[in-house]
């Protein structure tokens, strides 16, 4: 039976639509694959990994629900898993881990070997772990009396020193600001630090005694990175940075600066930042940790309200300013804008079908995480494929360029590594994403 020309056209149209639909579905599957695994170096299922991690060289350390897990950074494979009753885990620059509880300390090496375990009368909080595994820790009573103790590589107490004040503290650590809540796993420097509140000075401590020259501090501005102690003092409109490395004077540098009030201190392996909000701007004072240059400048935010999202986030090589509808980055040496990016409103159907809101922005190390709930439109065409509802786009903080993407469940946290890669921690998963 002959087919009419109209029927032929209809069949052709249907065929074209089927082909186009199949093509779109295929592209959707390709896009979904790209979001879920395209930029992933490795992925592992990891229960009780928690939402915090410390990376030291080629090891990842997590501690959650009394479980210490050590993984290889390059493969994600588990190196060691130890159940140890405690509250916090502290990681040193050599990879040693001290797990502490109310009345105990346990020490492990970088591969999870149990080195020693002690039952204590008080809660001793580690403030330094040397590269060979010696531990400095402090216990303070309700009467504001403190005791500092040093433990050798076998766990033997080699020195004990009574201090009369809780003003003995640990300055800001790598990537951790002075006022941050205590995470379950954190990194500590290699040499302990003390403070003399009367002289407003910080100093390194070894074997219970001051080690090397003190550095002057104002407003408790100090940072300990490995074996380097940096303090900042302010006098007659000038901020002075002074550094001591392993008990010896390392360098000094200075810059004109404003009164900072109660500043926030953040430090990375090669730079310290001191920042303070001031009206419609942030005051920034910064120095590189080789002592080559200190500088001070102001970053304008413009008029903002309580509903506006305003956050200043230092990174190793840029300062990121997040406003309600844009991100911008500034040079830490000149204060000049490096780049800026407008944020587009995106549909957040899972949260509120009636609203379109701006994506979230989090900054960690050298990486910016721009995230929103809802993968790109093409990925929704991936029929039969389960695509997580939240999309993370990672940006290089210095250039603003996109480095990777990942679709992941709600509630993951992203840790930007020094080389630009991203460690992503979920409730039951860990990803390493290419940078």
Secondary structure as the mmCIF struct_conf table of DSSP 4:
data_model
#
loop_
_struct_conf.conf_type_id
_struct_conf.id
_struct_conf.beg_label_comp_id
_struct_conf.beg_label_asym_id
_struct_conf.beg_label_seq_id
_struct_conf.end_label_comp_id
_struct_conf.end_label_asym_id
_struct_conf.end_label_seq_id
HELX_LH_PP_P HELX_LH_PP_P1 UNK A 2 UNK A 4
HELX_RH_AL_P HELX_RH_AL_P1 UNK A 5 UNK A 33
HELX_RH_PI_P HELX_RH_PI_P1 UNK A 34 UNK A 38
TURN_TY1_P TURN_TY1_P1 UNK A 39 UNK A 39
STRN STRN1 UNK A 40 UNK A 45
TURN_TY1_P TURN_TY1_P2 UNK A 47 UNK A 48
BEND BEND1 UNK A 51 UNK A 51
STRN STRN2 UNK A 54 UNK A 56
TURN_TY1_P TURN_TY1_P3 UNK A 57 UNK A 58
STRN STRN3 UNK A 59 UNK A 64
TURN_TY1_P TURN_TY1_P4 UNK A 65 UNK A 66
STRN STRN4 UNK A 67 UNK A 72
TURN_TY1_P TURN_TY1_P5 UNK A 73 UNK A 75
STRN STRN5 UNK A 78 UNK A 83
BEND BEND2 UNK A 87 UNK A 87
STRN STRN6 UNK A 88 UNK A 91
TURN_TY1_P TURN_TY1_P6 UNK A 93 UNK A 94
BEND BEND3 UNK A 95 UNK A 95
STRN STRN7 UNK A 97 UNK A 101
TURN_TY1_P TURN_TY1_P7 UNK A 102 UNK A 103
STRN STRN8 UNK A 104 UNK A 108
TURN_TY1_P TURN_TY1_P8 UNK A 110 UNK A 111
STRN STRN9 UNK A 114 UNK A 119
BEND BEND4 UNK A 121 UNK A 122
HELX_LH_PP_P HELX_LH_PP_P2 UNK A 124 UNK A 124
STRN STRN10 UNK A 125 UNK A 129
TURN_TY1_P TURN_TY1_P9 UNK A 131 UNK A 132
STRN STRN11 UNK A 135 UNK A 140
TURN_TY1_P TURN_TY1_P10 UNK A 142 UNK A 143
BEND BEND5 UNK A 144 UNK A 144
STRN STRN12 UNK A 146 UNK A 151
TURN_TY1_P TURN_TY1_P11 UNK A 153 UNK A 154
BEND BEND6 UNK A 155 UNK A 155
STRN STRN13 UNK A 157 UNK A 163
BEND BEND7 UNK A 164 UNK A 164
TURN_TY1_P TURN_TY1_P12 UNK A 166 UNK A 167
STRN STRN14 UNK A 172 UNK A 174
TURN_TY1_P TURN_TY1_P13 UNK A 175 UNK A 175
STRN STRN15 UNK A 176 UNK A 176
TURN_TY1_P TURN_TY1_P14 UNK A 178 UNK A 179
BEND BEND8 UNK A 184 UNK A 184
STRN STRN16 UNK A 185 UNK A 187
STRN STRN17 UNK A 189 UNK A 189
BEND BEND9 UNK A 190 UNK A 191
STRN STRN18 UNK A 192 UNK A 196
TURN_TY1_P TURN_TY1_P15 UNK A 197 UNK A 200
STRN STRN19 UNK A 201 UNK A 206
TURN_TY1_P TURN_TY1_P16 UNK A 207 UNK A 208
STRN STRN20 UNK A 209 UNK A 216
BEND BEND10 UNK A 218 UNK A 218
TURN_TY1_P TURN_TY1_P17 UNK A 219 UNK A 220
STRN STRN21 UNK A 222 UNK A 225
TURN_TY1_P TURN_TY1_P18 UNK A 226 UNK A 227
STRN STRN22 UNK A 228 UNK A 235
TURN_TY1_P TURN_TY1_P19 UNK A 236 UNK A 237
STRN STRN23 UNK A 238 UNK A 245
TURN_TY1_P TURN_TY1_P20 UNK A 246 UNK A 247
STRN STRN24 UNK A 248 UNK A 256
BEND BEND11 UNK A 261 UNK A 262
STRN STRN25 UNK A 264 UNK A 267
BEND BEND12 UNK A 269 UNK A 270
STRN STRN26 UNK A 271 UNK A 278
TURN_TY1_P TURN_TY1_P21 UNK A 279 UNK A 280
STRN STRN27 UNK A 281 UNK A 288
TURN_TY1_P TURN_TY1_P22 UNK A 289 UNK A 290
BEND BEND13 UNK A 291 UNK A 292
STRN STRN28 UNK A 294 UNK A 300
BEND BEND14 UNK A 303 UNK A 303
TURN_TY1_P TURN_TY1_P23 UNK A 306 UNK A 307
BEND BEND15 UNK A 308 UNK A 308
STRN STRN29 UNK A 311 UNK A 314
BEND BEND16 UNK A 316 UNK A 317
STRN STRN30 UNK A 319 UNK A 322
BEND BEND17 UNK A 324 UNK A 325
STRN STRN31 UNK A 326 UNK A 330
TURN_TY1_P TURN_TY1_P24 UNK A 332 UNK A 334
STRN STRN32 UNK A 337 UNK A 342
HELX_LH_PP_P HELX_LH_PP_P3 UNK A 343 UNK A 344
STRN STRN33 UNK A 345 UNK A 347
TURN_TY1_P TURN_TY1_P25 UNK A 349 UNK A 351
TURN_TY1_P TURN_TY1_P26 UNK A 353 UNK A 354
STRN STRN34 UNK A 356 UNK A 358
HELX_LH_PP_P HELX_LH_PP_P4 UNK A 359 UNK A 359
STRN STRN35 UNK A 360 UNK A 364
TURN_TY1_P TURN_TY1_P27 UNK A 365 UNK A 366
STRN STRN36 UNK A 367 UNK A 373
BEND BEND18 UNK A 374 UNK A 374
HELX_RH_3T_P HELX_RH_3T_P1 UNK A 377 UNK A 381
TURN_TY1_P TURN_TY1_P28 UNK A 383 UNK A 384
BEND BEND19 UNK A 389 UNK A 389
STRN STRN37 UNK A 390 UNK A 396
TURN_TY1_P TURN_TY1_P29 UNK A 397 UNK A 399
STRN STRN38 UNK A 402 UNK A 408
TURN_TY1_P TURN_TY1_P30 UNK A 410 UNK A 411
STRN STRN39 UNK A 413 UNK A 416
TURN_TY1_P TURN_TY1_P31 UNK A 418 UNK A 419
BEND BEND20 UNK A 420 UNK A 420
STRN STRN40 UNK A 422 UNK A 425
BEND BEND21 UNK A 427 UNK A 428
STRN STRN41 UNK A 429 UNK A 433
#
